[in-house]
Amino acid sequence: NEWDHGMSHLLLAHILLDDGSADEAGRELAAARRSYGERLSSMDEGFVAVEEARRALQSGDPDGAADLAREAIELLGNLSVPGELGEAYLVLARSYDETGRADRAETAYATAIDALRRQNGWHCELGRAYRWYGKFLRRAGRTEAAMEAFERAADLAPSNHDRPDGG
């Protein structure tokens, strides 16, 4: 099944990006597009665009990442799970942040966090959004707000008693 094959490449790209392996993720994203072929729905196209945006950001192309994130947001619209939309807004926020557009970054961070909060079970992604937002706030000199964002991120981290092995 080509669709399942494409999805497996997309999931591997996501994991590689979480690990900071942008080059390897790029190969997996290309393989995902080849596997999907013409059967790519708008929602699937949006999922791929989110990961391509994350890769562009990790590869030092914040403007390209912003373009891809906006494309993903348009493709996903209200069709997707809120978490995917949140991931796209997080890339957009970080892109704006890196290119000095603080007002736009703040709005995009807030939108990302709101979407990720609506997605059940995406604690890691929400924690990551709070950490990036905290760093943004700290650089802006808003120390108290930054600490609150960092505390929210810490609250989402799994504790040792949550692990199946107990430690």
VMD Tcl script that builds the backbone (N, CA, C; Angstrom):
set m [mol new atoms 501]
animate dup $m
set s [atomselect $m all]
$s set {name element resname resid chain x y z} {
  {N N ASN 1 A 0.843 -1.175 0.000}
  {CA C ASN 1 A 0.000 0.000 0.000}
  {C C ASN 1 A 0.888 1.238 0.000}
  {N N GLU 2 A 0.797 2.021 -1.064}
  {CA C GLU 2 A 1.656 3.202 -1.204}
  {C C GLU 2 A 1.397 4.244 -0.124}
  {N N TRP 3 A 0.116 4.393 0.254}
  {CA C TRP 3 A -0.199 5.399 1.261}
  {C C TRP 3 A 0.465 5.046 2.595}
  {N N ASP 4 A 0.374 3.797 3.003}
  {CA C ASP 4 A 1.013 3.367 4.249}
  {C C ASP 4 A 2.529 3.519 4.166}
  {N N HIS 5 A 3.077 3.222 3.005}
  {CA C HIS 5 A 4.517 3.381 2.810}
  {C C HIS 5 A 4.906 4.857 2.951}
  {N N GLY 6 A 4.123 5.737 2.338}
  {CA C GLY 6 A 4.375 7.178 2.462}
  {C C GLY 6 A 4.274 7.643 3.905}
  {N N MET 7 A 3.263 7.147 4.614}
  {CA C MET 7 A 3.081 7.528 6.020}
  {C C MET 7 A 4.256 7.060 6.869}
  {N N SER 8 A 4.788 5.883 6.580}
  {CA C SER 8 A 5.926 5.396 7.368}
  {C C SER 8 A 7.151 6.287 7.148}
  {N N HIS 9 A 7.358 6.751 5.908}
  {CA C HIS 9 A 8.467 7.677 5.650}
  {C C HIS 9 A 8.231 9.008 6.371}
  {N N LEU 10 A 6.994 9.468 6.375}
  {CA C LEU 10 A 6.667 10.729 7.039}
  {C C LEU 10 A 6.894 10.627 8.547}
  {N N LEU 11 A 6.473 9.518 9.148}
  {CA C LEU 11 A 6.684 9.328 10.582}
  {C C LEU 11 A 8.169 9.238 10.924}
  {N N LEU 12 A 8.934 8.555 10.081}
  {CA C LEU 12 A 10.369 8.481 10.317}
  {C C LEU 12 A 11.003 9.868 10.199}
  {N N ALA 13 A 10.559 10.658 9.227}
  {CA C ALA 13 A 11.074 12.029 9.090}
  {C C ALA 13 A 10.778 12.835 10.353}
  {N N HIS 14 A 9.579 12.670 10.897}
  {CA C HIS 14 A 9.201 13.381 12.125}
  {C C HIS 14 A 10.146 13.011 13.279}
  {N N ILE 15 A 10.410 11.725 13.421}
  {CA C ILE 15 A 11.306 11.259 14.489}
  {C C ILE 15 A 12.720 11.797 14.270}
  {N N LEU 16 A 13.182 11.764 13.031}
  {CA C LEU 16 A 14.529 12.267 12.727}
  {C C LEU 16 A 14.632 13.761 13.021}
  {N N LEU 17 A 13.577 14.510 12.728}
  {CA C LEU 17 A 13.588 15.946 13.036}
  {C C LEU 17 A 13.578 16.176 14.542}
  {N N ASP 18 A 12.831 15.364 15.275}
  {CA C ASP 18 A 12.856 15.465 16.740}
  {C C ASP 18 A 14.263 15.220 17.263}
  {N N ASP 19 A 15.015 14.389 16.543}
  {CA C ASP 19 A 16.384 14.061 16.926}
  {C C ASP 19 A 17.406 15.043 16.348}
  {N N GLY 20 A 16.951 16.003 15.541}
  {CA C GLY 20 A 17.856 17.007 14.964}
  {C C GLY 20 A 18.606 16.529 13.733}
  {N N SER 21 A 18.116 15.497 13.071}
  {CA C SER 21 A 18.773 14.938 11.884}
  {C C SER 21 A 18.066 15.420 10.623}
  {N N ALA 22 A 18.257 16.692 10.298}
  {CA C ALA 22 A 17.533 17.326 9.197}
  {C C ALA 22 A 17.860 16.713 7.838}
  {N N ASP 23 A 19.131 16.375 7.590}
  {CA C ASP 23 A 19.485 15.808 6.287}
  {C C ASP 23 A 18.812 14.467 6.060}
  {N N GLU 24 A 18.876 13.598 7.061}
  {CA C GLU 24 A 18.229 12.293 6.938}
  {C C GLU 24 A 16.715 12.460 6.794}
  {N N ALA 25 A 16.156 13.402 7.529}
  {CA C ALA 25 A 14.717 13.654 7.443}
  {C C ALA 25 A 14.342 14.115 6.042}
  {N N GLY 26 A 15.198 14.913 5.422}
  {CA C GLY 26 A 14.926 15.368 4.061}
  {C C GLY 26 A 14.798 14.213 3.088}
  {N N ARG 27 A 15.647 13.218 3.241}
  {CA C ARG 27 A 15.556 12.037 2.374}
  {C C ARG 27 A 14.242 11.295 2.608}
  {N N GLU 28 A 13.840 11.197 3.866}
  {CA C GLU 28 A 12.580 10.510 4.176}
  {C C GLU 28 A 11.371 11.295 3.663}
  {N N LEU 29 A 11.434 12.621 3.729}
  {CA C LEU 29 A 10.331 13.435 3.218}
  {C C LEU 29 A 10.200 13.285 1.706}
  {N N ALA 30 A 11.329 13.243 1.006}
  {CA C ALA 30 A 11.299 13.022 -0.444}
  {C C ALA 30 A 10.712 11.644 -0.752}
  {N N ALA 31 A 11.097 10.639 0.025}
  {CA C ALA 31 A 10.562 9.291 -0.168}
  {C C ALA 31 A 9.058 9.260 0.119}
  {N N ALA 32 A 8.630 10.020 1.113}
  {CA C ALA 32 A 7.198 10.078 1.434}
  {C C ALA 32 A 6.424 10.652 0.254}
  {N N ARG 33 A 6.920 11.737 -0.305}
  {CA C ARG 33 A 6.238 12.351 -1.455}
  {C C ARG 33 A 6.181 11.377 -2.635}
  {N N ARG 34 A 7.277 10.673 -2.883}
  {CA C ARG 34 A 7.284 9.702 -3.985}
  {C C ARG 34 A 6.273 8.598 -3.726}
  {N N SER 35 A 6.207 8.117 -2.487}
  {CA C SER 35 A 5.289 7.032 -2.147}
  {C C SER 35 A 3.826 7.470 -2.255}
  {N N TYR 36 A 3.529 8.656 -1.779}
  {CA C TYR 36 A 2.156 9.147 -1.846}
  {C C TYR 36 A 1.724 9.354 -3.298}
  {N N GLY 37 A 2.647 9.861 -4.114}
  {CA C GLY 37 A 2.321 10.112 -5.508}
  {C C GLY 37 A 1.160 11.079 -5.636}
  {N N GLU 38 A 0.272 10.784 -6.554}
  {CA C GLU 38 A -0.873 11.666 -6.815}
  {C C GLU 38 A -2.026 11.432 -5.849}
  {N N ARG 39 A -1.906 10.462 -4.971}
  {CA C ARG 39 A -2.975 10.140 -4.030}
  {C C ARG 39 A -2.913 10.978 -2.754}
  {N N LEU 40 A -2.133 12.022 -2.763}
  {CA C LEU 40 A -1.947 12.847 -1.570}
  {C C LEU 40 A -3.155 13.764 -1.370}
  {N N SER 41 A -3.860 13.592 -0.261}
  {CA C SER 41 A -4.996 14.463 0.057}
  {C C SER 41 A -4.476 15.803 0.561}
  {N N SER 42 A -5.361 16.778 0.661}
  {CA C SER 42 A -4.962 18.092 1.195}
  {C C SER 42 A -4.431 17.971 2.612}
  {N N MET 43 A -5.084 17.141 3.422}
  {CA C MET 43 A -4.638 16.975 4.794}
  {C C MET 43 A -3.263 16.314 4.838}
  {N N ASP 44 A -3.066 15.259 4.044}
  {CA C ASP 44 A -1.751 14.612 4.012}
  {C C ASP 44 A -0.680 15.565 3.487}
  {N N GLU 45 A -1.037 16.356 2.488}
  {CA C GLU 45 A -0.110 17.366 1.960}
  {C C GLU 45 A 0.272 18.351 3.071}
  {N N GLY 46 A -0.706 18.714 3.902}
  {CA C GLY 46 A -0.438 19.605 5.029}
  {C C GLY 46 A 0.502 18.966 6.035}
  {N N PHE 47 A 0.301 17.672 6.320}
  {CA C PHE 47 A 1.185 16.968 7.247}
  {C C PHE 47 A 2.623 16.960 6.727}
  {N N VAL 48 A 2.790 16.702 5.433}
  {CA C VAL 48 A 4.123 16.703 4.832}
  {C C VAL 48 A 4.723 18.103 4.896}
  {N N ALA 49 A 3.911 19.116 4.602}
  {CA C ALA 49 A 4.406 20.499 4.621}
  {C C ALA 49 A 4.870 20.916 6.019}
  {N N VAL 50 A 4.185 20.444 7.063}
  {CA C VAL 50 A 4.610 20.753 8.439}
  {C C VAL 50 A 6.029 20.231 8.668}
  {N N GLU 51 A 6.255 18.980 8.276}
  {CA C GLU 51 A 7.580 18.387 8.482}
  {C C GLU 51 A 8.627 19.052 7.596}
  {N N GLU 52 A 8.252 19.429 6.387}
  {CA C GLU 52 A 9.184 20.149 5.517}
  {C C GLU 52 A 9.531 21.515 6.105}
  {N N ALA 53 A 8.554 22.148 6.740}
  {CA C ALA 53 A 8.800 23.433 7.399}
  {C C ALA 53 A 9.745 23.257 8.588}
  {N N ARG 54 A 9.523 22.207 9.374}
  {CA C ARG 54 A 10.420 21.927 10.499}
  {C C ARG 54 A 11.840 21.695 9.995}
  {N N ARG 55 A 11.965 20.959 8.891}
  {CA C ARG 55 A 13.281 20.673 8.320}
  {C C ARG 55 A 13.946 21.959 7.839}
  {N N ALA 56 A 13.196 22.822 7.165}
  {CA C ALA 56 A 13.759 24.091 6.684}
  {C C ALA 56 A 14.261 24.930 7.853}
  {N N LEU 57 A 13.515 24.958 8.934}
  {CA C LEU 57 A 13.927 25.716 10.107}
  {C C LEU 57 A 15.212 25.154 10.694}
  {N N GLN 58 A 15.283 23.834 10.818}
  {CA C GLN 58 A 16.488 23.202 11.356}
  {C C GLN 58 A 17.681 23.384 10.425}
  {N N SER 59 A 17.428 23.554 9.141}
  {CA C SER 59 A 18.503 23.710 8.158}
  {C C SER 59 A 18.940 25.158 7.998}
  {N N GLY 60 A 18.400 26.053 8.827}
  {CA C GLY 60 A 18.829 27.445 8.802}
  {C C GLY 60 A 18.131 28.306 7.765}
  {N N ASP 61 A 16.914 27.945 7.377}
  {CA C ASP 61 A 16.148 28.706 6.389}
  {C C ASP 61 A 14.821 29.157 7.001}
  {N N PRO 62 A 14.855 30.165 7.897}
  {CA C PRO 62 A 13.612 30.567 8.562}
  {C C PRO 62 A 12.569 31.143 7.611}
  {N N ASP 63 A 12.988 31.818 6.561}
  {CA C ASP 63 A 12.011 32.362 5.618}
  {C C ASP 63 A 11.323 31.242 4.839}
  {N N GLY 64 A 12.103 30.267 4.385}
  {CA C GLY 64 A 11.520 29.114 3.709}
  {C C GLY 64 A 10.620 28.327 4.636}
  {N N ALA 65 A 11.031 28.212 5.896}
  {CA C ALA 65 A 10.215 27.507 6.891}
  {C C ALA 65 A 8.883 28.222 7.090}
  {N N ALA 66 A 8.916 29.551 7.140}
  {CA C ALA 66 A 7.681 30.321 7.315}
  {C C ALA 66 A 6.747 30.112 6.124}
  {N N ASP 67 A 7.303 30.123 4.909}
  {CA C ASP 67 A 6.477 29.891 3.715}
  {C C ASP 67 A 5.813 28.515 3.766}
  {N N LEU 68 A 6.607 27.497 4.113}
  {CA C LEU 68 A 6.067 26.137 4.199}
  {C C LEU 68 A 5.045 26.007 5.329}
  {N N ALA 69 A 5.290 26.668 6.450}
  {CA C ALA 69 A 4.343 26.612 7.576}
  {C C ALA 69 A 3.021 27.268 7.191}
  {N N ARG 70 A 3.089 28.418 6.509}
  {CA C ARG 70 A 1.847 29.076 6.065}
  {C C ARG 70 A 1.090 28.177 5.078}
  {N N GLU 71 A 1.833 27.509 4.186}
  {CA C GLU 71 A 1.203 26.568 3.250}
  {C C GLU 71 A 0.519 25.434 4.011}
  {N N ALA 72 A 1.205 24.899 5.016}
  {CA C ALA 72 A 0.624 23.814 5.817}
  {C C ALA 72 A -0.641 24.276 6.526}
  {N N ILE 73 A -0.607 25.471 7.093}
  {CA C ILE 73 A -1.772 26.015 7.804}
  {C C ILE 73 A -2.951 26.142 6.848}
  {N N GLU 74 A -2.682 26.624 5.641}
  {CA C GLU 74 A -3.747 26.759 4.646}
  {C C GLU 74 A -4.304 25.387 4.251}
  {N N LEU 75 A -3.417 24.424 4.045}
  {CA C LEU 75 A -3.851 23.083 3.645}
  {C C LEU 75 A -4.622 22.377 4.762}
  {N N LEU 76 A -4.159 22.553 5.984}
  {CA C LEU 76 A -4.778 21.852 7.105}
  {C C LEU 76 A -6.103 22.476 7.504}
  {N N GLY 77 A -6.156 23.804 7.503}
  {CA C GLY 77 A -7.386 24.485 7.862}
  {C C GLY 77 A -8.023 23.867 9.075}
  {N N ASN 78 A -9.283 23.554 8.976}
  {CA C ASN 78 A -10.006 22.905 10.067}
  {C C ASN 78 A -10.101 21.399 9.866}
  {N N LEU 79 A -9.407 20.875 8.844}
  {CA C LEU 79 A -9.505 19.451 8.540}
  {C C LEU 79 A -8.661 18.588 9.461}
  {N N SER 80 A -7.612 19.141 9.987}
  {CA C SER 80 A -6.620 18.324 10.681}
  {C C SER 80 A -6.873 18.218 12.166}
  {N N VAL 81 A -6.067 17.381 12.761}
  {CA C VAL 81 A -6.037 17.353 14.209}
  {C C VAL 81 A -5.416 18.670 14.666}
  {N N PRO 82 A -5.883 19.224 15.764}
  {CA C PRO 82 A -5.341 20.509 16.215}
  {C C PRO 82 A -3.833 20.477 16.440}
  {N N GLY 83 A -3.285 19.325 16.821}
  {CA C GLY 83 A -1.855 19.224 17.075}
  {C C GLY 83 A -1.015 19.509 15.854}
  {N N GLU 84 A -1.424 19.001 14.699}
  {CA C GLU 84 A -0.674 19.269 13.468}
  {C C GLU 84 A -0.697 20.754 13.147}
  {N N LEU 85 A -1.848 21.375 13.314}
  {CA C LEU 85 A -1.957 22.812 13.099}
  {C C LEU 85 A -1.069 23.556 14.092}
  {N N GLY 86 A -1.046 23.088 15.334}
  {CA C GLY 86 A -0.178 23.690 16.345}
  {C C GLY 86 A 1.285 23.579 15.975}
  {N N GLU 87 A 1.686 22.421 15.432}
  {CA C GLU 87 A 3.075 22.241 14.999}
  {C C GLU 87 A 3.413 23.238 13.891}
  {N N ALA 88 A 2.482 23.441 12.951}
  {CA C ALA 88 A 2.720 24.402 11.869}
  {C C ALA 88 A 2.867 25.814 12.429}
  {N N TYR 89 A 2.000 26.185 13.358}
  {CA C TYR 89 A 2.103 27.526 13.957}
  {C C TYR 89 A 3.378 27.683 14.783}
  {N N LEU 90 A 3.844 26.602 15.398}
  {CA C LEU 90 A 5.091 26.684 16.159}
  {C C LEU 90 A 6.270 26.960 15.231}
  {N N VAL 91 A 6.309 26.294 14.082}
  {CA C VAL 91 A 7.368 26.577 13.103}
  {C C VAL 91 A 7.267 28.023 12.647}
  {N N LEU 92 A 6.048 28.482 12.372}
  {CA C LEU 92 A 5.849 29.863 11.936}
  {C C LEU 92 A 6.332 30.838 13.014}
  {N N ALA 93 A 5.993 30.564 14.266}
  {CA C ALA 93 A 6.418 31.428 15.372}
  {C C ALA 93 A 7.940 31.490 15.464}
  {N N ARG 94 A 8.574 30.337 15.398}
  {CA C ARG 94 A 10.035 30.306 15.499}
  {C C ARG 94 A 10.683 31.007 14.304}
  {N N SER 95 A 10.073 30.883 13.130}
  {CA C SER 95 A 10.593 31.564 11.944}
  {C C SER 95 A 10.498 33.073 12.120}
  {N N TYR 96 A 9.336 33.532 12.562}
  {CA C TYR 96 A 9.175 34.967 12.820}
  {C C TYR 96 A 10.155 35.434 13.893}
  {N N ASP 97 A 10.319 34.634 14.931}
  {CA C ASP 97 A 11.236 34.961 16.023}
  {C C ASP 97 A 12.658 35.114 15.487}
  {N N GLU 98 A 13.094 34.167 14.676}
  {CA C GLU 98 A 14.462 34.202 14.148}
  {C C GLU 98 A 14.702 35.350 13.176}
  {N N THR 99 A 13.645 35.839 12.544}
  {CA C THR 99 A 13.805 36.924 11.576}
  {C C THR 99 A 13.407 38.284 12.150}
  {N N GLY 100 A 13.243 38.349 13.482}
  {CA C GLY 100 A 13.036 39.623 14.154}
  {C C GLY 100 A 11.636 40.197 14.065}
  {N N ARG 101 A 10.639 39.385 13.789}
  {CA C ARG 101 A 9.255 39.871 13.724}
  {C C ARG 101 A 8.528 39.439 14.995}
  {N N ALA 102 A 8.900 40.096 16.097}
  {CA C ALA 102 A 8.448 39.691 17.432}
  {C C ALA 102 A 6.934 39.734 17.585}
  {N N ASP 103 A 6.267 40.745 17.036}
  {CA C ASP 103 A 4.811 40.836 17.191}
  {C C ASP 103 A 4.120 39.650 16.528}
  {N N ARG 104 A 4.571 39.290 15.340}
  {CA C ARG 104 A 4.002 38.135 14.655}
  {C C ARG 104 A 4.368 36.834 15.374}
  {N N ALA 105 A 5.581 36.769 15.887}
  {CA C ALA 105 A 6.022 35.573 16.602}
  {C C ALA 105 A 5.138 35.340 17.828}
  {N N GLU 106 A 4.878 36.381 18.580}
  {CA C GLU 106 A 4.063 36.237 19.791}
  {C C GLU 106 A 2.677 35.688 19.461}
  {N N THR 107 A 2.056 36.230 18.432}
  {CA C THR 107 A 0.731 35.753 18.028}
  {C C THR 107 A 0.787 34.295 17.588}
  {N N ALA 108 A 1.805 33.941 16.813}
  {CA C ALA 108 A 1.927 32.566 16.331}
  {C C ALA 108 A 2.224 31.600 17.479}
  {N N TYR 109 A 3.053 32.014 18.457}
  {CA C TYR 109 A 3.295 31.159 19.624}
  {C C TYR 109 A 1.986 30.892 20.370}
  {N N ALA 110 A 1.203 31.936 20.582}
  {CA C ALA 110 A -0.064 31.785 21.301}
  {C C ALA 110 A -1.019 30.852 20.551}
  {N N THR 111 A -1.071 30.989 19.238}
  {CA C THR 111 A -1.937 30.135 18.428}
  {C C THR 111 A -1.459 28.689 18.474}
  {N N ALA 112 A -0.136 28.489 18.408}
  {CA C ALA 112 A 0.432 27.138 18.472}
  {C C ALA 112 A 0.082 26.476 19.798}
  {N N ILE 113 A 0.285 27.192 20.882}
  {CA C ILE 113 A 0.015 26.636 22.215}
  {C C ILE 113 A -1.465 26.317 22.376}
  {N N ASP 114 A -2.319 27.210 21.900}
  {CA C ASP 114 A -3.758 26.968 21.991}
  {C C ASP 114 A -4.151 25.702 21.229}
  {N N ALA 115 A -3.642 25.541 20.016}
  {CA C ALA 115 A -3.978 24.361 19.214}
  {C C ALA 115 A -3.436 23.088 19.862}
  {N N LEU 116 A -2.211 23.144 20.337}
  {CA C LEU 116 A -1.605 21.963 20.962}
  {C C LEU 116 A -2.309 21.595 22.266}
  {N N ARG 117 A -2.820 22.577 22.985}
  {CA C ARG 117 A -3.562 22.290 24.217}
  {C C ARG 117 A -4.866 21.570 23.910}
  {N N ARG 118 A -5.462 21.844 22.736}
  {CA C ARG 118 A -6.716 21.192 22.355}
  {C C ARG 118 A -6.505 19.750 21.878}
  {N N GLN 119 A -5.264 19.386 21.568}
  {CA C GLN 119 A -4.977 18.040 21.075}
  {C C GLN 119 A -4.621 17.135 22.259}
  {N N ASN 120 A -5.450 16.192 22.547}
  {CA C ASN 120 A -5.194 15.274 23.665}
  {C C ASN 120 A -3.941 14.442 23.403}
  {N N GLY 121 A -3.099 14.321 24.420}
  {CA C GLY 121 A -1.960 13.423 24.360}
  {C C GLY 121 A -0.693 13.975 23.729}
  {N N TRP 122 A -0.694 15.195 23.290}
  {CA C TRP 122 A 0.491 15.764 22.639}
  {C C TRP 122 A 1.311 16.564 23.656}
  {N N HIS 123 A 1.627 15.950 24.782}
  {CA C HIS 123 A 2.329 16.636 25.865}
  {C C HIS 123 A 3.736 17.059 25.461}
  {N N CYS 124 A 4.436 16.206 24.760}
  {CA C CYS 124 A 5.805 16.519 24.341}
  {C C CYS 124 A 5.819 17.750 23.434}
  {N N GLU 125 A 4.932 17.780 22.470}
  {CA C GLU 125 A 4.872 18.896 21.530}
  {C C GLU 125 A 4.452 20.186 22.237}
  {N N LEU 126 A 3.484 20.072 23.147}
  {CA C LEU 126 A 3.050 21.247 23.905}
  {C C LEU 126 A 4.173 21.744 24.801}
  {N N GLY 127 A 4.884 20.830 25.451}
  {CA C GLY 127 A 6.021 21.227 26.281}
  {C C GLY 127 A 7.088 21.938 25.467}
  {N N ARG 128 A 7.351 21.426 24.273}
  {CA C ARG 128 A 8.335 22.059 23.391}
  {C C ARG 128 A 7.883 23.474 23.017}
  {N N ALA 129 A 6.584 23.638 22.730}
  {CA C ALA 129 A 6.063 24.968 22.384}
  {C C ALA 129 A 6.236 25.938 23.551}
  {N N TYR 130 A 5.926 25.478 24.763}
  {CA C TYR 130 A 6.108 26.339 25.941}
  {C C TYR 130 A 7.589 26.704 26.140}
  {N N ARG 131 A 8.494 25.757 25.884}
  {CA C ARG 131 A 9.932 26.060 26.040}
  {C C ARG 131 A 10.380 27.116 25.036}
  {N N TRP 132 A 9.988 26.965 23.772}
  {CA C TRP 132 A 10.375 27.960 22.772}
  {C C TRP 132 A 9.756 29.323 23.102}
  {N N TYR 133 A 8.506 29.304 23.546}
  {CA C TYR 133 A 7.849 30.556 23.915}
  {C C TYR 133 A 8.550 31.184 25.118}
  {N N GLY 134 A 8.941 30.391 26.081}
  {CA C GLY 134 A 9.678 30.907 27.237}
  {C C GLY 134 A 10.984 31.559 26.828}
  {N N LYS 135 A 11.706 30.928 25.904}
  {CA C LYS 135 A 12.960 31.519 25.415}
  {C C LYS 135 A 12.702 32.855 24.719}
  {N N PHE 136 A 11.642 32.902 23.938}
  {CA C PHE 136 A 11.247 34.132 23.257}
  {C C PHE 136 A 10.951 35.236 24.280}
  {N N LEU 137 A 10.162 34.894 25.293}
  {CA C LEU 137 A 9.802 35.874 26.327}
  {C C LEU 137 A 11.023 36.337 27.121}
  {N N ARG 138 A 11.929 35.410 27.416}
  {CA C ARG 138 A 13.143 35.773 28.154}
  {C C ARG 138 A 13.979 36.773 27.358}
  {N N ARG 139 A 14.142 36.516 26.052}
  {CA C ARG 139 A 14.911 37.452 25.207}
  {C C ARG 139 A 14.239 38.819 25.133}
  {N N ALA 140 A 12.907 38.824 25.252}
  {CA C ALA 140 A 12.160 40.083 25.206}
  {C C ALA 140 A 12.191 40.811 26.546}
  {N N GLY 141 A 12.861 40.214 27.559}
  {CA C GLY 141 A 12.953 40.842 28.868}
  {C C GLY 141 A 11.728 40.629 29.735}
  {N N ARG 142 A 10.874 39.721 29.373}
  {CA C ARG 142 A 9.653 39.435 30.129}
  {C C ARG 142 A 9.891 38.196 30.990}
  {N N THR 143 A 10.735 38.368 31.978}
  {CA C THR 143 A 11.238 37.268 32.787}
  {C C THR 143 A 10.138 36.504 33.509}
  {N N GLU 144 A 9.201 37.208 34.101}
  {CA C GLU 144 A 8.138 36.537 34.854}
  {C C GLU 144 A 7.280 35.669 33.932}
  {N N ALA 145 A 6.914 36.191 32.779}
  {CA C ALA 145 A 6.118 35.419 31.816}
  {C C ALA 145 A 6.928 34.237 31.283}
  {N N ALA 146 A 8.222 34.446 31.081}
  {CA C ALA 146 A 9.083 33.360 30.613}
  {C C ALA 146 A 9.123 32.238 31.638}
  {N N MET 147 A 9.262 32.592 32.912}
  {CA C MET 147 A 9.297 31.572 33.957}
  {C C MET 147 A 7.988 30.779 33.993}
  {N N GLU 148 A 6.889 31.453 33.790}
  {CA C GLU 148 A 5.601 30.762 33.779}
  {C C GLU 148 A 5.542 29.763 32.615}
  {N N ALA 149 A 6.037 30.170 31.452}
  {CA C ALA 149 A 6.055 29.266 30.293}
  {C C ALA 149 A 6.958 28.066 30.573}
  {N N PHE 150 A 8.122 28.314 31.176}
  {CA C PHE 150 A 9.030 27.209 31.502}
  {C C PHE 150 A 8.411 26.267 32.537}
  {N N GLU 151 A 7.681 26.832 33.493}
  {CA C GLU 151 A 7.013 26.000 34.495}
  {C C GLU 151 A 5.939 25.128 33.856}
  {N N ARG 152 A 5.200 25.690 32.916}
  {CA C ARG 152 A 4.176 24.894 32.215}
  {C C ARG 152 A 4.829 23.766 31.431}
  {N N ALA 153 A 5.972 24.047 30.813}
  {CA C ALA 153 A 6.704 23.003 30.083}
  {C C ALA 153 A 7.154 21.912 31.045}
  {N N ALA 154 A 7.687 22.315 32.188}
  {CA C ALA 154 A 8.159 21.339 33.174}
  {C C ALA 154 A 7.005 20.488 33.705}
  {N N ASP 155 A 5.833 21.094 33.876}
  {CA C ASP 155 A 4.673 20.344 34.357}
  {C C ASP 155 A 4.258 19.236 33.388}
  {N N LEU 156 A 4.595 19.407 32.110}
  {CA C LEU 156 A 4.221 18.417 31.103}
  {C C LEU 156 A 5.235 17.287 30.961}
  {N N ALA 157 A 6.427 17.474 31.530}
  {CA C ALA 157 A 7.469 16.445 31.422}
  {C C ALA 157 A 7.070 15.231 32.240}
  {N N PRO 158 A 7.298 14.033 31.689}
  {CA C PRO 158 A 6.961 12.835 32.460}
  {C C PRO 158 A 7.869 12.722 33.678}
  {N N SER 159 A 7.273 12.329 34.777}
  {CA C SER 159 A 8.084 12.124 35.989}
  {C C SER 159 A 8.429 10.652 36.093}
  {N N ASN 160 A 9.375 10.333 36.943}
  {CA C ASN 160 A 9.807 8.940 37.091}
  {C C ASN 160 A 8.678 8.026 37.523}
  {N N HIS 161 A 7.766 8.519 38.348}
  {CA C HIS 161 A 6.682 7.641 38.799}
  {C C HIS 161 A 5.676 7.367 37.673}
  {N N ASP 162 A 5.732 8.119 36.567}
  {CA C ASP 162 A 4.856 7.877 35.437}
  {C C ASP 162 A 5.384 6.782 34.513}
  {N N ARG 163 A 6.643 6.441 34.654}
  {CA C ARG 163 A 7.249 5.449 33.757}
  {C C ARG 163 A 6.785 4.046 34.134}
  {N N PRO 164 A 6.596 3.200 33.135}
  {CA C PRO 164 A 6.111 1.838 33.427}
  {C C PRO 164 A 7.038 1.043 34.342}
  {N N ASP 165 A 8.345 1.326 34.266}
  {CA C ASP 165 A 9.281 0.570 35.104}
  {C C ASP 165 A 9.449 1.201 36.492}
  {N N GLY 166 A 8.732 2.323 36.718}
  {CA C GLY 166 A 8.746 2.951 38.031}
  {C C GLY 166 A 9.969 3.776 38.332}
  {N N GLY 167 A 10.888 3.904 37.426}
  {CA C GLY 167 A 12.073 4.678 37.788}
  {C C GLY 167 A 12.896 4.996 36.686}
}
mol reanalyze $m
mol bondsrecalc $m
mol representation Tube
mol addrep $m
